[in-house]
Amino acid sequence: MTRRSERLSVRPFHYGEREALQRLWARVFPDDPPWNAPEVMIENKLKVQPELLLVGKVDGTLVGAVIAGFDGVRGWIYHLAIAPEYRRRGFATQLVRAAEDGLRRLGCPKVNLQVRAVNLRSSRSIEALDTRLRSA
Ligand SMILES: CC(C)(COP(=O)(O)OP(=O)(O)OC[C@H]1O[C@@H](n2cnc3c(N)ncnc32)[C@H](O)[C@@H]1OP(=O)(O)O)[C@@H](O)C(=O)NCCC(=O)NCCS
């Protein structure tokens, strides 16, 4: 079995997954400020376009997540996270595509991908993701 054969299933977050999502974010964003506390972000996001909080699972294990939102003019995609041991399999690309699909369904014409400066070490992968999405 090759690692790349594992399939990611992407769908909107379900409240029963909050502990798994909190664990993922705590691992991937250990330096996040208090306003990004996982439990706060989950509660806030569930009040506005909850269908745009997406999670990705492999065999029932939550391994990735992304948040998107549409303000009526622009769409935003942020807090993209893949568990370290599941990276480089195209899972972030899949999550971003699903987020874009969700934004498109709301009539969103243009999307911004937000990356906090502290996460800029991922900028090469973000650029690659962006390039790949544009050419998809
Ligand atoms: C950035 C992140 C989401 C990428 O997740 P991923 O599932 O590994 O991304 P993908 O497999 O879809 O990679 C897409 C492309 O990005 C590039 N890429 C991914 N990780 C990379 C790395 N560490 N170095 C260089 N390029 C990278 C590659 O071109 C890759 O395609 P390839 O594997 O076919 O070469 C993940 O590394 C992560 O969670 N990082 C920490 C959190 C973060 O910085 N999030 C973004 C800002 S909020």
The ligand as an SDF file (V2000), in Angstrom:
LIG
                    3D

 48 50  0  0  0  0  0  0  0  0999 V2000
    0.5570   24.2330    3.9830 C   0  0  0  0  0  0  0  0  0  0  0  0
   -0.1160   22.8730    4.1720 C   0  0  0  0  0  0  0  0  0  0  0  0
   -1.6160   23.1020    4.4190 C   0  0  0  0  0  0  0  0  0  0  0  0
    0.0880   22.0370    2.8750 C   0  0  0  0  0  0  0  0  0  0  0  0
   -0.6000   20.7950    3.0500 O   0  0  0  0  0  0  0  0  0  0  0  0
   -0.3310   19.5540    2.0790 P   0  0  0  0  0  0  0  0  0  0  0  0
   -1.4970   18.6090    2.1920 O   0  0  0  0  0  0  0  0  0  0  0  0
    1.0180   19.0020    2.3390 O   0  0  0  0  0  0  0  0  0  0  0  0
   -0.3350   20.2450    0.6530 O   0  0  0  0  0  0  0  0  0  0  0  0
   -0.4620   19.4380   -0.7420 P   0  0  0  0  0  0  0  0  0  0  0  0
   -0.0340   18.0270   -0.6060 O   0  0  0  0  0  0  0  0  0  0  0  0
   -1.8100   19.7000   -1.3160 O   0  0  0  0  0  0  0  0  0  0  0  0
    0.6760   20.1820   -1.5450 O   0  0  0  0  0  0  0  0  0  0  0  0
    0.4390   20.9250   -2.6850 C   0  0  0  0  0  0  0  0  0  0  0  0
    1.7700   21.3710   -3.2310 C   0  0  0  0  0  0  0  0  0  0  0  0
    2.3570   22.3390   -2.3850 O   0  0  0  0  0  0  0  0  0  0  0  0
    3.7950   22.1820   -2.4210 C   0  0  0  0  0  0  0  0  0  0  0  0
    4.2610   21.8680   -1.0610 N   0  0  0  0  0  0  0  0  0  0  0  0
    3.5590   21.3160   -0.0360 C   0  0  0  0  0  0  0  0  0  0  0  0
    4.3210   21.2530    1.0790 N   0  0  0  0  0  0  0  0  0  0  0  0
    5.5260   21.7690    0.7430 C   0  0  0  0  0  0  0  0  0  0  0  0
    6.7510   21.9710    1.4400 C   0  0  0  0  0  0  0  0  0  0  0  0
    6.8800   21.6150    2.7400 N   0  0  0  0  0  0  0  0  0  0  0  0
    7.8000   22.5230    0.7860 N   0  0  0  0  0  0  0  0  0  0  0  0
    7.6790   22.8620   -0.5200 C   0  0  0  0  0  0  0  0  0  0  0  0
    6.5650   22.7090   -1.2400 N   0  0  0  0  0  0  0  0  0  0  0  0
    5.4890   22.1520   -0.6260 C   0  0  0  0  0  0  0  0  0  0  0  0
    4.1070   21.1000   -3.3930 C   0  0  0  0  0  0  0  0  0  0  0  0
    4.2430   21.6210   -4.6800 O   0  0  0  0  0  0  0  0  0  0  0  0
    2.8320   20.2750   -3.3120 C   0  0  0  0  0  0  0  0  0  0  0  0
    2.6420   19.4510   -4.4010 O   0  0  0  0  0  0  0  0  0  0  0  0
    3.5100   18.0490   -4.5530 P   0  0  0  0  0  0  0  0  0  0  0  0
    3.4500   17.3270   -3.2280 O   0  0  0  0  0  0  0  0  0  0  0  0
    2.8060   17.3200   -5.6600 O   0  0  0  0  0  0  0  0  0  0  0  0
    4.9010   18.4720   -4.8910 O   0  0  0  0  0  0  0  0  0  0  0  0
    0.5060   22.0810    5.3460 C   0  0  0  0  0  0  0  0  0  0  0  0
    1.9070   22.0170    5.1520 O   0  0  0  0  0  0  0  0  0  0  0  0
    0.2240   22.7050    6.7260 C   0  0  0  0  0  0  0  0  0  0  0  0
   -0.7820   22.3760    7.3760 O   0  0  0  0  0  0  0  0  0  0  0  0
    1.1330   23.6140    7.1620 N   0  0  0  0  0  0  0  0  0  0  0  0
    1.0090   24.2880    8.4760 C   0  0  0  0  0  0  0  0  0  0  0  0
   -0.1720   25.2510    8.5410 C   0  0  0  0  0  0  0  0  0  0  0  0
   -0.1020   26.3580    7.5070 C   0  0  0  0  0  0  0  0  0  0  0  0
    0.9310   26.9720    7.2870 O   0  0  0  0  0  0  0  0  0  0  0  0
   -1.2690   26.5870    6.8540 N   0  0  0  0  0  0  0  0  0  0  0  0
   -1.3820   27.6010    5.8080 C   0  0  0  0  0  0  0  0  0  0  0  0
   -1.5320   28.9760    6.3330 C   0  0  0  0  0  0  0  0  0  0  0  0
   -2.9350   29.2370    7.3520 S   0  0  0  0  0  0  0  0  0  0  0  0
  1  2  1  0
  2  3  1  0
  2  4  1  0
  2 36  1  0
  4  5  1  0
  5  6  1  0
  6  7  2  0
  6  8  1  0
  6  9  1  0
  9 10  1  0
 10 11  2  0
 10 12  1  0
 10 13  1  0
 13 14  1  0
 14 15  1  0
 15 16  1  0
 15 30  1  0
 16 17  1  0
 17 18  1  0
 17 28  1  0
 18 19  1  0
 18 27  1  0
 19 20  2  0
 20 21  1  0
 21 22  1  0
 21 27  2  0
 22 23  1  0
 22 24  2  0
 24 25  1  0
 25 26  2  0
 26 27  1  0
 28 29  1  0
 28 30  1  0
 30 31  1  0
 31 32  1  0
 32 33  2  0
 32 34  1  0
 32 35  1  0
 36 37  1  0
 36 38  1  0
 38 39  2  0
 38 40  1  0
 40 41  1  0
 41 42  1  0
 42 43  1  0
 43 44  2  0
 43 45  1  0
 45 46  1  0
 46 47  1  0
 47 48  1  0
M  END
$$$$
